[in-house]
Amino acid sequence: MRFKEGKPDFLNQIATNHFIALNRFLCLIILIFCLIPLPVQGAGISRETRKELTTLKKDLGQVARLTRNKEFEEGRTLLKEIDSRLNKLISSAGLKEKNSLVRQLKKTIARREKEFLKRDAEGGPVFDKTDMKKGLFSDSENDKEKNENREGKVSFTRDIAPFMVNLCLRCHNNRKKESDFSLETFNTMMKGGDNGSSITPGNPDRSYLWSLVGKQDPIKMPQGQARITRKNWTDLKSWISEGAKFDGQDENAKLRDLVPSENEMSSQKLKALSKEEFQKLRADKTKVVWKKFNADQKPAELITDELLLIGNVDQNRLQVYAKLLEEGIQVVRQLFKIEQKPLFRGRLAVFILKDRFSFDEFHFMIEKKEIPKEMLSSFKLTGSHEDAWMVFHDDQQKDEKNYENGLSFPLLVTSRVIETYLSEQNSKMPFWIRKGAGLAALSIQKKYGKELESLSWQSISILKKRYPQPKQLFRESTFINSEMNPISLTFVRFFVQQK
């Protein structure tokens, strides 16, 4: 420590002693912090408690499976049981709510509960059993809209089967027949159970099922936490009064198979949209996606008849991509004789990202996955075209003649849009066939002829080097990303020639 000249010696000595003491104090603090153990996820939890937490996590996965299978009441009941078990475990094991394992479970439970509440809201108001005997009914906007749009009589497949599957099937199925009554199919429902026939067509008052669901005080069905809406109540009574007729194809078909899944209902809604409505949906959704991973930056945009391009590059670069993508779309039209415009409903959204961080962030935030470093592009296309996008890392530092795994930049972009289209035609098609077909399709474009021939020759050297014996190819064949383009192109060409 340095001091000004002319300063009295005793002051220098005091300052020096103070400095030494301060240094010792700081060293002591650092030593104490080094000795304090860092918190570890799950630290202090016994093996039995950890095992129970793991079991609860697995059971939450079961809730998701039940929901996907449209067994909503079973899923709701299991979720409540899991929440109760977790709270008891927190109390008995002395766990803290801040514990990372507990916090994660609580967060998942809350998300599942929110999903069930959302489903209740979409299905209409809860039909309160005390309100039933008072005659207090109030339709939700959803119920009013459904009633106004419905023409003619109540439909069993549209109006009755869905709520029976969601509310009643858990206790009344072929495996578990409460009162020997099964709602597995329309025929088993009409057959009835211990009390004989459940429904008398045309007469609700003489129908045992109606007495349980709509008349008894207190109402006995559905049991437990299951809830019925006013629309369910009204539809059931009307359907019985109108003759309890079946309007499906097979009376022995499972009721669960008559009820469209959430994906099927979503697909039906999308099919009903006009061209302009779908394009607005695509534009709105694309902006939402952008904000999820790059909220601080205003993107450049370019809209064509076929494409909606968005990115953190300039307009000129967007135009380069648009020209190549449109070229690929024209190849698809030519090969498959397609006149529909745009090729992808609502337009194909294309994200062009100039830096690797944005490209990786996109996949992490939107797709919840990591992507290999050598990959500079990806796509997603669902059957209903609800999701239809491509994303490119526009790395202008790379050699455009060898841009991604041996493909030039123009060939990569053009073939990718063909591959995207093919992914919808057959979702079970192996990705290497789609990739090879996307490249092979460009054989009709003369400008890619030499590059495609070069790729085919590369496959020969790869196969000779990796698999000296032909039988090894079929026993052990695995290829790295850099080998997939030439190999897939050669195989597809071979299959086409054999045909």
C-alpha positions in Angstrom: 0.0 0.0 0.0 1.5 3.4 -1.0 1.1 6.6 0.9 1.9 10.2 0.2 5.4 11.5 1.0 5.6 13.6 4.1 2.9 11.7 5.9 3.8 11.1 9.6 5.3 7.7 10.3 2.7 6.8 12.9 -0.1 7.4 10.4 1.7 5.1 7.9 1.9 2.4 10.6 -1.8 2.7 11.5 -2.8 2.5 7.9 -0.6 -0.5 7.3 -2.0 -2.3 10.3 -5.5 -1.5 9.2 -4.8 -2.9 5.7 -3.3 -6.1 7.1 -6.4 -6.6 9.4 -8.8 -6.0 6.5 -7.0 -8.6 4.4 -7.1 -11.2 7.2 -10.8 -10.5 7.7 -11.6 -11.0 3.9 -9.6 -14.2 3.9 -11.6 -15.5 6.8 -14.9 -14.7 5.1 -13.7 -16.5 1.9 -12.7 -19.5 4.0 -16.1 -19.7 5.7 -17.9 -19.6 2.3 -15.7 -22.3 1.0 -16.6 -24.5 4.0 -20.3 -24.0 3.6 -21.7 -26.8 1.5 -23.6 -25.6 -1.7 -27.2 -26.6 -1.9 -27.8 -29.6 -4.0 -31.1 -30.6 -5.6 -32.8 -33.0 -3.3 -30.1 -32.7 -0.6 -31.3 -33.9 2.8 -34.0 -36.1 1.3 -34.2 -39.7 2.4 -34.1 -42.5 -0.1 -37.7 -43.5 0.7 -38.9 -39.9 0.2 -37.0 -39.5 -3.1 -38.5 -42.8 -4.3 -42.0 -41.5 -3.5 -41.4 -38.3 -5.3 -40.2 -40.2 -8.3 -43.4 -42.3 -8.2 -45.5 -39.2 -8.1 -43.7 -37.9 -11.1 -44.4 -41.1 -13.0 -48.1 -40.9 -12.0 -48.3 -37.4 -13.4 -47.2 -38.9 -16.7 -50.2 -41.3 -16.3 -52.5 -38.3 -16.0 -51.2 -37.0 -19.4 -51.8 -40.4 -21.0 -55.4 -40.6 -19.7 -56.0 -37.1 -21.1 -54.7 -38.0 -24.5 -57.0 -41.1 -24.4 -59.9 -38.8 -23.6 -60.3 -40.4 -20.2 -60.8 -37.0 -18.6 -62.5 -37.9 -15.4 -60.0 -40.6 -14.6 -57.2 -38.1 -15.2 -58.8 -35.5 -13.0 -59.4 -38.0 -10.2 -55.8 -39.3 -10.4 -54.5 -35.7 -10.4 -56.4 -34.9 -7.2 -55.0 -38.0 -5.6 -51.4 -37.1 -6.6 -51.8 -33.6 -5.1 -53.1 -35.1 -1.9 -50.3 -37.6 -1.6 -47.7 -34.9 -2.3 -49.1 -32.6 0.4 -49.0 -35.5 2.9 -45.4 -36.3 1.9 -44.4 -32.6 2.4 -45.9 -32.7 5.8 -44.6 -36.1 7.0 -41.1 -35.8 5.5 -40.7 -32.1 6.5 -40.1 -31.0 2.9 -39.9 -27.4 2.0 -42.1 -25.9 -0.8 -38.9 -24.4 -2.2 -37.3 -27.8 -2.7 -36.6 -28.1 -6.4 -38.2 -31.5 -6.7 -41.4 -30.5 -4.9 -41.6 -27.2 -6.8 -41.4 -29.1 -10.1 -44.2 -31.4 -9.1 -46.4 -28.6 -7.9 -45.8 -26.7 -11.1 -46.8 -29.7 -13.2 -49.9 -30.3 -11.1 -50.9 -26.7 -11.4 -50.5 -26.9 -15.2 -52.6 -30.0 -15.4 -55.4 -28.4 -13.2 -55.4 -25.4 -15.5 -55.9 -27.6 -18.5 -58.9 -29.3 -16.9 -60.4 -26.0 -15.9 -59.9 -24.7 -19.5 -61.7 -27.8 -20.8 -64.6 -27.2 -18.3 -64.9 -23.7 -19.5 -65.0 -24.7 -23.2 -67.6 -27.4 -22.5 -70.0 -25.0 -20.8 -71.0 -24.0 -17.3 -71.1 -26.5 -14.4 -74.6 -27.8 -13.9 -75.0 -27.4 -10.2 -77.2 -30.1 -8.5 -78.8 -27.6 -6.1 -79.6 -25.3 -9.0 -81.3 -28.2 -10.8 -84.1 -28.5 -8.3 -84.5 -24.7 -8.1 -84.7 -24.5 -11.9 -81.8 -22.0 -12.2 -80.2 -22.4 -15.6 -77.8 -20.1 -17.4 -76.2 -21.0 -20.6 -72.7 -20.0 -21.4 -71.8 -18.2 -24.7 -70.4 -21.5 -26.0 -73.7 -23.3 -25.2 -75.8 -20.6 -26.8 -73.7 -20.6 -29.9 -73.9 -24.4 -30.2 -77.7 -24.3 -29.7 -78.2 -21.5 -32.2 -76.1 -23.3 -34.9 -77.7 -26.7 -34.3 -80.3 -27.6 -36.8 -83.0 -30.2 -36.2 -82.8 -33.0 -33.6 -80.2 -33.8 -31.0 -77.4 -36.0 -32.4 -76.2 -39.0 -30.4 -72.7 -38.9 -31.9 -72.4 -35.2 -31.7 -74.2 -34.2 -28.5 -74.6 -37.3 -26.3 -71.6 -39.6 -26.8 -68.9 -37.0 -26.0 -70.1 -36.2 -22.5 -70.9 -39.8 -21.7 -67.3 -40.7 -22.6 -65.9 -37.9 -20.5 -68.2 -38.2 -17.5 -69.6 -41.7 -17.3 -67.4 -44.2 -19.0 -64.9 -44.5 -16.2 -67.4 -46.4 -14.0 -69.5 -48.0 -16.7 -67.3 -49.9 -19.2 -66.8 -53.5 -20.1 -64.0 -53.9 -17.6 -65.7 -52.1 -14.7 -69.5 -52.4 -14.8 -71.0 -50.5 -11.9 -74.5 -52.0 -11.4 -73.7 -54.3 -14.4 -74.2 -51.3 -16.7 -71.8 -50.6 -19.5 -71.6 -47.5 -21.8 -68.9 -49.2 -23.9 -71.1 -49.2 -27.0 -74.5 -47.9 -27.9 -76.0 -51.4 -27.8 -74.6 -52.1 -24.3 -76.1 -48.8 -23.1 -79.5 -49.6 -24.5 -79.4 -53.1 -22.9 -79.2 -51.6 -19.4 -77.9 -53.2 -16.2 -79.2 -54.6 -12.9 -82.4 -52.5 -13.1 -83.2 -53.6 -16.7 -83.4 -51.3 -19.7 -81.9 -47.9 -19.1 -83.7 -46.0 -21.7 -87.3 -46.0 -23.0 -87.2 -44.2 -26.4 -89.6 -41.3 -26.5 -90.3 -41.2 -22.8 -87.6 -39.7 -20.4 -89.9 -40.2 -17.3 -89.8 -43.9 -17.8 -86.1 -44.1 -18.6 -84.0 -45.2 -15.6 -80.9 -43.4 -16.9 -82.7 -40.1 -17.0 -84.0 -40.6 -13.5 -80.4 -40.9 -12.2 -79.0 -38.1 -14.2 -81.8 -35.6 -14.4 -84.6 -36.3 -11.8 -83.5 -37.7 -8.5 -83.0 -35.4 -5.5 -80.1 -35.4 -4.8 -78.9 -36.2 -8.3 -76.8 -39.4 -8.1 -75.0 -39.4 -11.4 -72.3 -38.7 -12.4 -70.6 -39.5 -9.0 -67.8 -37.7 -7.3 -66.2 -34.7 -8.9 -67.7 -35.4 -12.4 -69.7 -32.4 -13.6 -72.5 -32.1 -16.1 -73.5 -28.9 -18.0 -76.9 -27.5 -18.6 -76.5 -28.4 -22.3 -75.7 -32.0 -21.4 -78.8 -32.2 -19.3 -81.0 -30.6 -21.9 -79.6 -32.7 -24.8 -80.1 -36.0 -23.0 -83.7 -35.3 -22.2 -84.4 -34.1 -25.8 -82.6 -37.0 -27.3 -84.6 -39.6 -25.3 -87.9 -37.6 -26.1 -87.0 -37.7 -29.8 -86.7 -41.5 -29.8 -83.2 -42.2 -28.6 -81.9 -42.9 -32.1 -78.4 -43.8 -33.1 -77.0 -41.7 -36.0 -73.6 -43.4 -36.3 -72.4 -46.2 -38.6 -72.1 -49.1 -36.1 -74.1 -49.6 -32.9 -71.4 -51.9 -31.7 -68.6 -49.4 -32.1 -67.0 -48.1 -28.9 -68.4 -44.7 -27.8 -64.9 -43.5 -27.3 -64.2 -44.0 -31.1 -67.2 -41.9 -32.0 -65.9 -38.9 -30.1 -63.4 -36.8 -32.0 -60.1 -36.1 -30.2 -58.9 -32.6 -29.5 -56.6 -32.8 -32.6 -59.5 -33.9 -34.7 -61.7 -31.1 -33.5 -58.9 -28.6 -34.1 -58.5 -30.0 -37.6 -62.2 -29.6 -38.3 -62.1 -25.9 -37.2 -59.1 -25.2 -39.4 -60.8 -26.8 -42.4 -63.7 -24.5 -41.9 -61.5 -21.4 -42.2 -61.5 -19.4 -45.4 -58.3 -18.6 -47.3 -58.1 -15.1 -45.8 -58.9 -16.4 -42.3 -56.1 -19.0 -42.5 -53.6 -16.5 -43.7 -54.4 -14.2 -40.8 -54.1 -17.1 -38.4 -50.6 -17.9 -39.9 -49.5 -14.3 -39.7 -50.7 -13.9 -36.1 -49.1 -17.2 -35.0 -45.8 -16.4 -36.7 -45.6 -13.1 -34.8 -46.3 -14.9 -31.5 -43.5 -17.5 -32.3 -41.1 -14.7 -33.1 -41.8 -12.9 -29.8 -41.2 -16.1 -27.8 -37.5 -16.3 -28.8 -36.6 -12.8 -30.0 -39.0 -10.4 -28.4 -36.5 -7.5 -28.3 -35.8 -7.3 -32.0 -38.2 -6.1 -34.7 -38.0 -8.5 -37.6 -37.9 -7.8 -41.4 -40.8 -9.3 -43.3 -41.6 -10.3 -46.8 -45.0 -11.7 -47.9 -45.6 -13.4 -51.3 -48.6 -15.5 -52.5 -46.9 -18.6 -51.2 -44.6 -17.5 -48.4 -44.4 -15.4 -45.2 -40.7 -14.7 -44.6 -39.6 -13.2 -41.3 -36.1 -12.8 -39.9 -33.3 -10.6 -38.5 -31.7 -10.2 -41.9 -32.2 -7.5 -44.5 -34.9 -7.4 -47.2 -32.5 -8.4 -49.9 -31.6 -11.6 -48.1 -35.3 -12.5 -47.6 -35.8 -12.0 -51.4 -32.9 -14.5 -52.1 -34.6 -17.1 -49.9 -38.0 -16.4 -51.4 -36.8 -16.9 -55.0 -35.2 -20.3 -54.1 -38.2 -21.5 -52.1 -40.7 -20.5 -54.8 -38.5 -22.5 -57.2 -39.0 -25.6 -55.0 -42.7 -25.0 -54.8 -42.9 -24.9 -58.6 -41.1 -28.3 -58.8 -43.7 -29.7 -56.4 -46.5 -28.4 -58.6 -45.0 -29.8 -61.7 -44.3 -33.2 -60.3 -47.6 -33.7 -58.5 -49.9 -31.7 -60.8 -51.1 -29.4 -58.1 -52.9 -26.2 -59.0 -54.0 -25.2 -55.4 -52.6 -21.8 -54.3 -50.9 -21.3 -51.9 -49.3 -24.8 -51.8 -49.4 -24.6 -47.9 -52.6 -23.4 -46.4 -52.2 -19.9 -44.9 -48.8 -19.6 -46.6 -45.5 -21.3 -45.4 -43.8 -19.3 -42.7 -40.1 -19.1 -43.1 -37.7 -17.9 -40.3 -34.3 -16.6 -41.6 -31.9 -16.1 -38.7 -28.4 -14.6 -39.2 -26.8 -15.8 -36.0 -26.5 -19.3 -34.5 -27.7 -18.1 -31.1 -31.1 -17.1 -32.5 -31.3 -20.4 -34.5 -30.6 -22.5 -31.4 -32.9 -20.4 -29.3 -35.7 -20.9 -31.7 -35.5 -24.7 -31.4 -35.1 -24.6 -27.6 -38.0 -22.2 -27.0 -40.4 -23.4 -29.7 -39.5 -27.1 -30.2 -37.9 -27.8 -26.8 -35.0 -29.6 -28.4 -31.4 -29.1 -29.4 -30.3 -29.3 -33.0 -26.9 -30.7 -34.2 -24.3 -27.9 -34.8 -23.8 -29.0 -38.4 -27.5 -28.5 -39.2 -28.5 -25.1 -40.6 -32.2 -25.8 -41.4 -35.3 -27.6 -40.1 -39.0 -27.6 -40.7 -42.4 -28.6 -39.3 -45.6 -29.3 -41.1 -48.7 -30.8 -39.4 -51.5 -32.5 -41.3 -53.9 -29.7 -40.8 -51.2 -27.1 -41.7 -51.8 -25.5 -38.3 -48.0 -25.5 -38.1 -46.3 -24.9 -41.4 -42.8 -23.4 -41.0 -39.2 -23.7 -42.0 -36.2 -22.1 -40.2 -32.8 -21.4 -41.7 -29.5 -20.2 -40.1 -28.3 -17.8 -42.7 -24.6 -18.2 -42.1 -23.0 -16.0 -44.7 -19.5 -16.9 -43.4 -19.9 -20.5 -44.9 -19.0 -21.5 -48.4 -22.2 -21.5 -50.4 -20.9 -24.4 -52.5 -20.7 -26.6 -49.3 -23.3 -25.1 -47.1 -24.9 -27.9 -45.1 -23.6 -31.5 -45.2 -22.2 -31.3 -48.7 -25.2 -29.4 -50.2 -24.8 -26.0 -51.8 -26.9 -23.2 -50.4 -29.3 -23.0 -53.4 -29.8 -26.8 -53.5 -30.3 -27.0 -49.7 -33.1 -24.3 -49.6 -34.9 -25.6 -52.7 -34.8 -29.2 -51.7 -35.9 -28.4 -48.2 -39.3 -27.0 -49.3 -39.9 -30.2 -51.4 -39.0 -32.3 -48.3 -41.4 -30.3 -46.2 -44.3 -30.9 -48.6 -43.5 -34.7 -48.7 -43.6 -34.9 -44.9 -47.3 -34.2 -45.0 -48.1 -36.8 -47.7 -46.9 -39.7 -45.5 -46.0 -38.9 -41.9 -44.5 -42.5 -41.5 -42.2 -42.1 -44.4 -38.6 -42.4 -43.1 -36.8 -39.1 -43.1 -34.0 -40.3 -45.3 -36.5 -41.1 -48.1 -38.0 -37.6 -47.8 -34.5 -36.1 -47.9 -33.5 -38.3 -50.9 -36.8 -37.6 -52.8 -36.4 -33.9 -52.2 -33.0 -34.0 -53.9 -34.0 -36.4 -56.6 -37.0 -34.3 -57.5 -34.6 -31.5 -58.5 -33.2 -33.7 -61.3 -35.7 -32.0 -63.6 -33.8 -28.7 -63.0 -30.7 -28.7 -65.2 -28.8 -26.2 -63.1 -28.5 -28.8 -60.3 -27.5 -31.7 -62.6 -23.8 -31.7 -61.9 -24.1 -31.3 -58.2 -26.6 -34.1 -57.9 -24.3 -36.4 -60.0 -21.4 -35.5 -57.7 -23.5 -36.4 -54.6 -24.3 -39.8 -56.1 -20.6 -40.6 -56.8 -19.8 -39.6 -53.2 -22.2 -42.3 -51.9 -20.1 -45.0 -53.7 -16.9 -44.0 -51.9 -18.8 -43.8 -48.6 -20.3 -47.3 -49.0 -17.0 -48.9 -50.1 -15.1 -47.4 -47.2 -17.7 -48.1 -44.5 -19.1 -51.4 -45.7 -16.7 -53.6 -47.7 -19.1 -56.4 -47.7 -22.7 -55.7 -49.1 -24.4 -57.7 -46.2 -22.8 -55.3 -43.7 -24.9 -52.5 -45.2 -28.1 -54.1 -44.1 -26.9 -55.5 -40.8 -25.0 -52.5 -39.4 -25.9 -49.5 -41.6 -25.8 -46.2 -39.7 -24.8 -43.0 -41.3 -23.7 -39.7 -39.9 -25.4 -36.4 -40.9 -22.7 -35.5 -43.4 -23.3 -38.8 -45.3 -27.1 -38.7 -45.4 -27.5 -36.5 -48.4 -25.5 -38.6 -50.9 -26.7 -41.9 -49.5 -30.4 -41.0 -49.4 -30.3 -39.5 -52.9 -28.6 -42.7 -54.3 -31.0 -45.0 -52.6 -34.1 -43.1 -53.8 -32.8 -43.0 -57.3 -32.2 -46.7 -57.2 -35.7 -47.5 -56.0 -37.2 -45.3 -58.7 -35.2 -47.0 -61.4 -36.2 -50.5 -60.1 -39.9 -49.5 -60.3 
